[in-house]
Amino acid sequence: MLKIGSLKLKSNLILAPMAGVSDLAFRLLNRRFGCELGFIEMINVRSLGHKGKKVKKMLFSDKLDRPLGIQILGCEEEYILKALDILKEYEYDVLDFNAACPVKKVIRRGEGSALLKDRKKLHKILKSIVKNSNKPVTVKIRTGWDKDSLSARDIGLACQEAGIDALFIHGRTREQGYSGDVDYKTIQKVKKALDIPVIASGDVFSGELAKKMLDETGCDGLLVARGALGNPWVFKEIKEFLKNGKIIKRPGVKEISSVMLEDLDASIDFWGSSHGVKRFRKFFAWYTKGVPSVRVLREKAFRANTKEEMLGLIRDFRKLTNV
């Protein structure tokens, strides 16, 4: 069991917020395969204040989509507090503050990983969020800005002092982005220093890598991100490996294609025919990753504009029954 403030979870495996990915269809699919807590994709607090159609769509949920986390991005207290007031209109269970995003345009605004360079400001922001939030508050950080400033331990302590309920840490620096090795040692140092739950992220692609993360860091839980792209089975695989040490073979083409059909329908139902198909293009590539003889199908998928086109490509993929 994992406890984040008042929220008690049976599983310590959490679905991460991913830009352009973590919509309702994606979350519900992963919940079917063992995900308990899932996050809506990161939302900028300024965008929340505008209450635009896109943000409302991102925040859309239903009764099956629980427990649910919302992750916000920002650096100006005025807009953060306004966002918290708006979020009181929504049903969710955990509020996460992003101090980890490495994207350049985010950094230029002083948001995301930029806050790793200003511990006092991050502490002040989190203290204000904790004071004004009616939900458990978490924060996501990285190991540091670069290899010469692995400041995660001190940042983690400052975050804990601000009153947060749990800390998410990606095991890379801002400079690394999503490349290079995961720094298990720094995550371990953070875990040893803090009293609140520490949930680790970074290359959780399989049961073996999940166990490696838990064993080498001692962390309380895992945040699954890219490992779930086109692979909702990863939650079942991790659970089985952690419990029994057994490796579950990834499903064959037949099962993968069946889930692809369900996901395509869900995407279209949620986004409409045109956008739903375009959204599914990247998912087609993720679902078929590692399967031989699909390069041509993948190229066609990125040009598909209609449901009929995409259905035809899934049928062609399904014919690869010898894989």
Phi, psi and chi 1 to 4 in degrees:
 res  aa     phi    psi   chi1   chi2   chi3   chi4
   1 MET       -  142.9 -179.5  179.8  -72.8      -
   2 LEU  -121.9  129.7  176.5   64.2      -      -
   3 LYS  -114.6  122.7 -168.7  171.4 -177.2  -70.6
   4 ILE  -118.7   97.6  -59.6  176.6      -      -
   5 GLY    62.1 -125.3      -      -      -      -
   6 SER   -84.6   -6.5   58.4      -      -      -
   7 LEU   -88.1  122.7  178.7   63.7      -      -
   8 LYS  -107.9  124.3  -65.1  179.0 -179.5  179.0
   9 LEU  -113.1  140.4  -59.1  168.8      -      -
  10 LYS   -77.7  -27.3  -64.4  177.0 -177.6  177.1
  11 SER  -115.0  145.7  170.8      -      -      -
  12 ASN  -100.9   17.7   64.9  -11.2      -      -
  13 LEU  -103.5  122.8  -55.7  179.1      -      -
  14 ILE  -123.4  139.0  -60.8  170.1      -      -
  15 LEU   -86.1  122.1 -178.9   63.9      -      -
  16 ALA   -73.9  156.3      -      -      -      -
  17 PRO   -77.3  127.4   26.2  -30.4      -      -
  18 MET  -130.5  127.4  -71.4  178.2  -81.5      -
  19 ALA   -60.8  131.4      -      -      -      -
  20 GLY    72.6    9.7      -      -      -      -
  21 VAL  -128.6  -49.4  173.9      -      -      -
  22 SER   -79.8   56.8  -58.4      -      -      -
  23 ASP   -86.2 -178.7   58.0   18.2      -      -
  24 LEU   -59.5  -43.0  178.0   62.1      -      -
  25 ALA   -59.5  -44.1      -      -      -      -
  26 PHE   -64.9  -44.1 -178.6   73.5      -      -
  27 ARG   -65.4  -44.7  -63.7 -166.6  -56.1  -85.7
  28 LEU   -64.2  -37.9  -70.5  179.7      -      -
  29 LEU   -63.1  -46.3  176.3   62.6      -      -
  30 ASN   -68.2  -31.1  -78.9  -84.8      -      -
  31 ARG   -63.5  -37.3  -69.9 -176.9 -169.7  -78.0
  32 ARG   -59.6  -29.4  -84.8 -178.0   47.4 -153.2
  33 PHE  -102.1   14.1  -74.1   90.0      -      -
  34 GLY   120.5   -5.7      -      -      -      -
  35 CYS   -73.3  135.2  164.9      -      -      -
  36 GLU  -101.5  -62.1 -174.4  178.5    3.7      -
  37 LEU   -96.6  125.4  171.1   60.6      -      -
  38 GLY  -126.4  149.7      -      -      -      -
  39 PHE  -109.4  140.6  -88.3   88.3      -      -
  40 ILE   -68.7  150.7  -73.0  171.2      -      -
  41 GLU   -62.0  155.1   67.9  173.9  -76.1      -
  42 MET   -53.3  134.3  177.8 -177.4   72.8      -
  43 ILE  -123.8  128.2  -60.1  176.4      -      -
  44 ASN   -72.2  135.1 -169.6  -69.9      -      -
  45 VAL   -63.2  -30.4  -68.3      -      -      -
  46 ARG   -66.2  -39.7  -78.1  179.3  174.0 -100.8
  47 SER   -64.8  -37.5  -61.6      -      -      -
  48 LEU   -60.4  -39.2 -103.9  174.8      -      -
  49 GLY   -65.3  -28.2      -      -      -      -
  50 HIS   -79.2  -18.6  -64.4  147.7      -      -
  51 LYS    53.1   40.9  -64.4 -174.6  177.9 -179.2
  52 GLY   -73.0  168.0      -      -      -      -
  53 LYS   -61.8  -38.5  -71.5 -177.0  179.3  179.3
  54 LYS   -62.7  -45.4 -177.8  179.6  178.3 -178.6
  55 VAL   -65.8  -41.7  169.9      -      -      -
  56 LYS   -61.3  -37.8  -72.2 -177.9  178.4  179.1
  57 LYS   -66.8  -41.6 -165.4   72.0  171.5  176.2
  58 MET   -60.6  -36.5  -70.8  164.1   64.8      -
  59 LEU   -84.3   -5.1  -75.2  166.0      -      -
  60 PHE   -64.7  134.8 -168.4   83.6      -      -
  61 SER  -145.6 -179.4 -178.8      -      -      -
  62 ASP  -149.5 -179.9   68.4   23.3      -      -
  63 LYS   -64.9  -22.8   62.0 -177.5 -179.7 -179.5
  64 LEU   -80.9  -12.6  -63.0  175.5      -      -
  65 ASP   -95.7   56.7 -170.5   30.5      -      -
  66 ARG  -141.3  150.9  -58.7  -66.9  -66.6  -86.9
  67 PRO   -68.7  151.6   24.5  -32.9      -      -
  68 LEU  -128.1  137.6  179.8   66.3      -      -
  69 GLY  -112.9  147.3      -      -      -      -
  70 ILE  -120.7  132.0  -67.0  177.1      -      -
  71 GLN  -111.6  128.3 -174.7 -173.4   74.7      -
  72 ILE  -111.7  154.8   58.0  172.1      -      -
  73 LEU  -128.6  135.9  173.9   78.0      -      -
  74 GLY   172.5  177.6      -      -      -      -
  75 CYS  -147.3   -2.8   64.0      -      -      -
  76 GLU  -107.6  118.9  -62.2  161.4  -62.6      -
  77 GLU   -58.3  -36.4 -166.1  169.7  -18.3      -
  78 GLU   -56.8  -48.0  172.9 -169.7   -6.6      -
  79 TYR   -75.4  -31.5  -66.5  101.6      -      -
  80 ILE   -64.5  -45.5  -68.5  170.5      -      -
  81 LEU   -66.5  -35.5  -66.5  179.1      -      -
  82 LYS   -64.9  -39.7 -174.1  176.0 -179.7 -179.6
  83 ALA   -63.8  -40.8      -      -      -      -
  84 LEU   -61.1  -38.1  -66.3 -175.8      -      -
  85 ASP   -64.4  -41.9  -77.7  -23.0      -      -
  86 ILE   -64.7  -40.7  -66.5  168.7      -      -
  87 LEU   -68.0  -15.8  -72.0  175.5      -      -
  88 LYS   -65.3  -15.5  -72.0  175.7 -178.1  175.9
  89 GLU   -80.6  -10.8  -57.0  169.4   15.0      -
  90 TYR  -109.9  153.8  -66.9   85.8      -      -
  91 GLU   -92.6  117.2  -68.0  -70.8  -29.1      -
  92 TYR  -158.3  177.1   67.6  102.6      -      -
  93 ASP  -124.0  -24.9  -56.8  -80.2      -      -
  94 VAL  -140.4  139.8  177.3      -      -      -
  95 LEU  -113.0  120.7  178.8   68.2      -      -
  96 ASP  -110.2  140.5 -175.8   62.8      -      -
  97 PHE  -107.9  128.6 -178.3   74.3      -      -
  98 ASN   -89.1  116.6 -174.0  -61.9      -      -
  99 ALA  -125.8   37.4      -      -      -      -
 100 ALA  -132.9  -21.2      -      -      -      -
 101 CYS   -58.7  126.6 -178.1      -      -      -
 102 PRO   -96.5    3.0   35.6  -34.3      -      -
 103 VAL   -64.7  136.8  176.3      -      -      -
 104 LYS   -58.5  -43.7  -73.2 -177.5  179.2  179.7
 105 LYS   -66.5  -29.1   65.6  178.5 -178.4  179.4
 106 VAL   -71.2  -44.0  170.7      -      -      -
 107 ILE   -61.4  -41.8  -59.5  -60.7      -      -
 108 ARG   -60.4  -28.5  -77.0 -164.0  -65.1  -92.9
 109 ARG   -85.0   -0.9  -62.6 -165.0  -60.0 -101.1
 110 GLY    82.1   17.3      -      -      -      -
 111 GLU  -106.7  178.0  -58.4  167.3  -16.6      -
 112 GLY    57.7 -131.9      -      -      -      -
 113 SER   -62.1  -18.4  -69.7      -      -      -
 114 ALA   -58.5  -29.9      -      -      -      -
 115 LEU   -71.4  -14.4  -69.9  166.2      -      -
 116 LEU   -65.7  -19.5  -61.3  175.8      -      -
 117 LYS   -93.3   -1.9  -60.8  170.9   77.6  174.1
 118 ASP  -137.2   76.7 -165.7  -20.5      -      -
 119 ARG   -59.8  -39.2 -166.7 -170.9  -40.2  159.6
 120 LYS   -64.5  -40.4  -71.0 -177.2  178.9  179.0
 121 LYS   -66.7  -43.5 -176.3  173.9 -176.7  178.2
 122 LEU   -60.2  -44.3  177.5   57.7      -      -
 123 HIS   -59.4  -44.6  176.7  -89.8      -      -
 124 LYS   -63.8  -43.5 -174.6  173.6 -177.6  -69.2
 125 ILE   -62.3  -47.7  -71.8  172.1      -      -
 126 LEU   -64.7  -38.7  -70.2  173.4      -      -
 127 LYS   -61.1  -40.0 -159.2  164.4 -174.9  178.4
 128 SER   -68.6  -40.2  179.8      -      -      -
 129 ILE   -64.1  -46.6  -67.0  173.5      -      -
 130 VAL   -58.9  -41.4  169.2      -      -      -
 131 LYS   -65.2  -34.0 -179.3 -179.2  177.5 -178.9
 132 ASN  -107.1   -0.7  -68.4  -80.8      -      -
 133 SER   -95.1  142.7  174.8      -      -      -
 134 ASN  -101.1   14.1   58.6   -4.0      -      -
 135 LYS  -125.1  159.8  -56.5  -66.6 -178.8 -177.7
 136 PRO   -57.0  140.8  -24.6   34.4      -      -
 137 VAL  -113.5  134.0  175.1      -      -      -
 138 THR  -127.9  169.4   61.7      -      -      -
 139 VAL  -138.6  146.8   62.9      -      -      -
 140 LYS  -112.3  129.4 -173.3  178.8 -178.6 -173.4
 141 ILE  -128.6  179.7   67.2  170.1      -      -
 142 ARG  -119.0  178.3  -76.6  175.5  170.0 -102.1
 143 THR   -69.1  -18.2   53.5      -      -      -
 144 GLY   160.4 -176.1      -      -      -      -
 145 TRP   -75.9  -45.7 -179.7 -101.3      -      -
 146 ASP  -150.7 -177.2   55.5   31.3      -      -
 147 LYS   -64.8  -18.5   60.5 -178.4  174.7   59.5
 148 ASP   -94.1    0.6  -63.7  -41.8      -      -
 149 SER  -140.7   65.6   57.4      -      -      -
 150 LEU   -81.5   80.6  -61.2  176.4      -      -
 151 SER   -97.5   10.4   54.9      -      -      -
 152 ALA   -57.6  -37.5      -      -      -      -
 153 ARG   -61.8  -50.2  179.4 -175.4  176.2  -81.9
 154 ASP   -67.6  -37.3  -68.8  -21.7      -      -
 155 ILE   -65.4  -42.7  -69.6  170.6      -      -
 156 GLY   -59.7  -42.7      -      -      -      -
 157 LEU   -63.8  -38.9  -74.0  169.1      -      -
 158 ALA   -65.8  -39.7      -      -      -      -
 159 CYS   -64.9  -42.9  -66.2      -      -      -
 160 GLN   -62.7  -41.6  177.6  174.7  -89.6      -
 161 GLU   -63.9  -27.5 -159.5  -79.7  -29.7      -
 162 ALA   -73.4  -14.2      -      -      -      -
 163 GLY   105.5   13.3      -      -      -      -
 164 ILE   -68.4  161.6   64.6  166.5      -      -
 165 ASP   -96.2  -20.3  -64.4  -70.4      -      -
 166 ALA  -165.1  159.7      -      -      -      -
 167 LEU  -127.0  130.3 -179.1  136.5      -      -
 168 PHE   -98.7  136.2  -65.7   98.1      -      -
 169 ILE  -134.9  124.9  176.1  168.3      -      -
 170 HIS   -86.9  131.6 -176.5   95.5      -      -
 171 GLY   -79.8   36.0      -      -      -      -
 172 ARG  -138.9  160.8  -67.2 -175.7  173.3   91.8
 173 THR   -82.1  169.6   62.0      -      -      -
 174 ARG   -62.5  -39.5 -175.5  -89.0  161.2 -179.6
 175 GLU   -60.8  -36.3 -174.5  179.6   60.1      -
 176 GLN   -71.0  -29.1  -76.5 -179.3  -78.2      -
 177 GLY    66.5 -115.5      -      -      -      -
 178 TYR  -120.0   20.0  -62.6   97.9      -      -
 179 SER  -113.5  170.5   62.7      -      -      -
 180 GLY    79.1 -178.6      -      -      -      -
 181 ASP   -79.9  149.8  -64.4  -28.2      -      -
 182 VAL   -77.4  135.1  172.7      -      -      -
 183 ASP   -93.4   87.7 -176.3   -6.7      -      -
 184 TYR   -67.1  -33.6  -62.9  102.8      -      -
 185 LYS   -65.1  -41.2  -72.2 -175.9  178.5  179.3
 186 THR   -67.4  -39.1  -63.7      -      -      -
 187 ILE   -60.7  -41.9  -62.3  175.4      -      -
 188 GLN   -60.9  -41.2 -176.8 -171.9   55.5      -
 189 LYS   -62.5  -39.6  -71.3  177.8 -178.3  177.6
 190 VAL   -65.0  -46.1  173.6      -      -      -
 191 LYS   -59.6  -43.5  169.0   56.4 -170.6  168.8
 192 LYS   -66.7  -28.9  -74.1 -176.7  175.1 -179.9
 193 ALA   -83.4  -25.3      -      -      -      -
 194 LEU  -100.6  154.5  -57.4 -169.9      -      -
 195 ASP   -99.1  -19.7  -61.3  -42.1      -      -
 196 ILE   -85.8  163.1   57.9  174.9      -      -
 197 PRO   -60.6  139.2  -24.8   34.8      -      -
 198 VAL  -117.4  123.5  173.8      -      -      -
 199 ILE  -115.7  123.2  -62.3  134.9      -      -
 200 ALA   -98.0  151.0      -      -      -      -
 201 SER  -136.5  151.0  171.8      -      -      -
 202 GLY   131.0  109.1      -      -      -      -
 203 ASP    58.4   36.7  -69.6    2.1      -      -
 204 VAL   -86.7   76.1 -175.6      -      -      -
 205 PHE  -100.1  -11.6  -64.4  126.4      -      -
 206 SER  -158.4  172.2   65.1      -      -      -
 207 GLY   -61.9  -40.9      -      -      -      -
 208 GLU   -64.5  -43.8  -61.7   98.1  -46.9      -
 209 LEU   -70.7  -31.0  -74.8  170.6      -      -
 210 ALA   -64.6  -44.0      -      -      -      -
 211 LYS   -65.4  -39.9 -170.5  173.7 -172.1  -57.1
 212 LYS   -60.0  -43.6  178.1 -179.7  174.1   66.7
 213 MET   -61.7  -47.9  176.8   71.4   84.8      -
 214 LEU   -64.7  -43.7  -69.2  170.0      -      -
 215 ASP   -66.0  -42.4  -72.2  -12.4      -      -
 216 GLU   -85.1  -16.8  -63.6 -161.0   18.1      -
 217 THR  -112.9  -24.7   67.4      -      -      -
 218 GLY    72.1   13.2      -      -      -      -
 219 CYS   -66.5  163.8   59.3      -      -      -
 220 ASP   -87.8  -19.5  -58.4  -75.1      -      -
 221 GLY  -163.6  177.1      -      -      -      -
 222 LEU  -129.1  138.6  -59.8  172.5      -      -
 223 LEU  -103.2  113.9 -169.2   64.6      -      -
 224 VAL   -94.8  123.0 -178.3      -      -      -
 225 ALA  -119.6  -97.2      -      -      -      -
 226 ARG   -60.3  -22.7  -69.1  176.0  -65.1  159.8
 227 GLY   -63.8  -17.9      -      -      -      -
 228 ALA   -97.5   -1.7      -      -      -      -
 229 LEU   -72.9  112.5  -62.7  178.2      -      -
 230 GLY    67.9   15.8      -      -      -      -
 231 ASN  -148.3   64.4 -175.4   23.4      -      -
 232 PRO   -64.4  -16.1   25.6  -35.8      -      -
 233 TRP   -67.4  -12.7  -58.3  -85.2      -      -
 234 VAL   -60.8  -32.7   70.6      -      -      -
 235 PHE   -66.3  -43.6  -71.0   95.6      -      -
 236 LYS   -64.4  -41.3 -175.6  177.6  179.8 -178.7
 237 GLU   -62.9  -45.8  176.3 -171.5  -23.0      -
 238 ILE   -64.0  -45.8  -68.4  172.3      -      -
 239 LYS   -59.6  -43.2  -73.0  180.0  179.1  179.2
 240 GLU   -66.5  -40.8 -178.4   63.9   25.1      -
 241 PHE   -68.8  -40.7 -168.8   82.3      -      -
 242 LEU   -68.0  -33.5  -66.6  178.4      -      -
 243 LYS   -83.1  -46.0 -176.0  177.8  179.7  179.8
 244 ASN  -121.1   -3.5  -59.2  -46.9      -      -
 245 GLY    70.7   18.3      -      -      -      -
 246 LYS  -100.8  138.3  -67.3 -178.4 -179.9  178.6
 247 ILE   -93.0  120.4  -62.4  174.1      -      -
 248 ILE   -89.0  123.6  -61.5  177.9      -      -
 249 LYS   -67.4  137.3 -172.7  178.3  179.5 -178.8
 250 ARG   -61.4  144.1 -166.0  174.7 -174.4 -136.5
 251 PRO   -55.8  156.2  -22.4   32.1      -      -
 252 GLY   -81.1 -179.3      -      -      -      -
 253 VAL   -57.1  -38.2  165.5      -      -      -
 254 LYS   -61.5  -49.0 -174.0  176.3 -179.9 -179.6
 255 GLU   -69.9  -39.9 -175.8  177.3  -14.0      -
 256 ILE   -59.8  -45.4  -65.9  172.4      -      -
 257 SER   -66.1  -33.9   58.8      -      -      -
 258 SER   -63.8  -43.2  -66.5      -      -      -
 259 VAL   -68.3  -35.8  171.7      -      -      -
 260 MET   -59.5  -42.0  -71.3  171.7   74.7      -
 261 LEU   -62.5  -43.2  -70.2  170.5      -      -
 262 GLU   -64.1  -42.2  -67.2  177.2   31.7      -
 263 ASP   -67.5  -39.8 -163.4    4.6      -      -
 264 LEU   -61.3  -46.3  174.8   61.6      -      -
 265 ASP   -60.4  -43.2  -77.8  -19.9      -      -
 266 ALA   -64.5  -39.3      -      -      -      -
 267 SER   -64.2  -43.4 -179.0      -      -      -
 268 ILE   -68.8  -40.6  -69.5  172.1      -      -
 269 ASP   -59.9  -37.8  -73.9  -15.3      -      -
 270 PHE   -82.6  -42.5 -172.8   69.3      -      -
 271 TRP  -104.2  -11.9  -68.7  105.5      -      -
 272 GLY    94.3  163.7      -      -      -      -
 273 SER   -59.9  -52.8 -177.7      -      -      -
 274 SER   -65.2  -56.1  178.5      -      -      -
 275 HIS   -68.5  -34.0 -173.0   65.0      -      -
 276 GLY   -61.8  -40.8      -      -      -      -
 277 VAL   -69.2  -43.3  169.3      -      -      -
 278 LYS   -64.2  -38.7  -70.6  177.2 -179.4  176.9
 279 ARG   -61.5  -36.1  173.4 -114.8 -173.4 -145.5
 280 PHE   -75.8  -15.7 -169.3   76.5      -      -
 281 ARG   -53.0  -50.2  -70.1  171.9  177.3  173.2
 282 LYS   -67.7  -31.8   56.3 -167.2  174.9 -171.2
 283 PHE   -67.8  -35.4  -79.1   86.3      -      -
 284 PHE   -57.3  -44.3 -173.6   99.0      -      -
 285 ALA   -64.6  -40.6      -      -      -      -
 286 TRP   -68.3  -43.5  -70.4  -32.1      -      -
 287 TYR   -62.1  -35.1  -82.4  117.0      -      -
 288 THR   -95.7    3.5   59.3      -      -      -
 289 LYS   -59.1  133.3 -174.9  177.8 -179.9  179.7
 290 GLY    85.4   -7.1      -      -      -      -
 291 VAL   -89.6  127.8  178.6      -      -      -
 292 PRO   -63.4  154.0  -18.6   30.8      -      -
 293 SER    66.3   31.3  -52.1      -      -      -
 294 VAL  -117.8    4.8  -66.5      -      -      -
 295 ARG   -57.6  -45.3 -176.0  176.7   60.4   84.3
 296 VAL   -65.1  -42.0  173.6      -      -      -
 297 LEU   -62.6  -39.7  -66.3  179.3      -      -
 298 ARG   -65.0  -41.3 -164.3  175.8  -72.1  125.1
 299 GLU   -63.4  -40.2  -70.3  172.1   -5.5      -
 300 LYS   -67.4  -35.8  -71.3 -179.3  179.0  178.5
 301 ALA   -61.4  -36.6      -      -      -      -
 302 PHE   -73.6   -5.9  -83.1  104.7      -      -
 303 ARG  -110.7   -3.1  -63.0 -167.7  -63.4  -90.2
 304 ALA   -69.3  137.1      -      -      -      -
 305 ASN  -121.8  -12.3  -69.1  -55.8      -      -
 306 THR  -125.4  160.1   67.0      -      -      -
 307 LYS   -61.6  -39.6  180.0  178.8  179.2  179.0
 308 GLU   -61.8  -40.7  -71.3   68.9   29.3      -
 309 GLU   -62.3  -46.0  -73.2  178.2  -81.9      -
 310 MET   -68.3  -37.6 -164.4   62.5   80.5      -
 311 LEU   -61.6  -40.2  -74.7  173.1      -      -
 312 GLY   -62.5  -39.3      -      -      -      -
 313 LEU   -69.0  -36.9  -68.0  168.9      -      -
 314 ILE   -66.9  -39.3  -65.3  173.5      -      -
 315 ARG   -62.7  -40.8  -76.2 -166.2  -67.5  -92.3
 316 ASP   -64.8  -38.6  -71.2  -18.4      -      -
 317 PHE   -63.4  -40.4  173.0   68.4      -      -
 318 ARG   -62.8  -26.3 -165.8 -176.6 -176.0   98.9
 319 LYS   -69.0  -13.8  -67.9  175.1 -176.6  177.0
 320 LEU   -78.8   55.6  -58.8  173.5      -      -
 321 THR   -71.6  -12.8   52.7      -      -      -
 322 ASN   -83.2   -1.6   60.7  -38.5      -      -
 323 VAL   -90.5      -  179.1      -      -      -
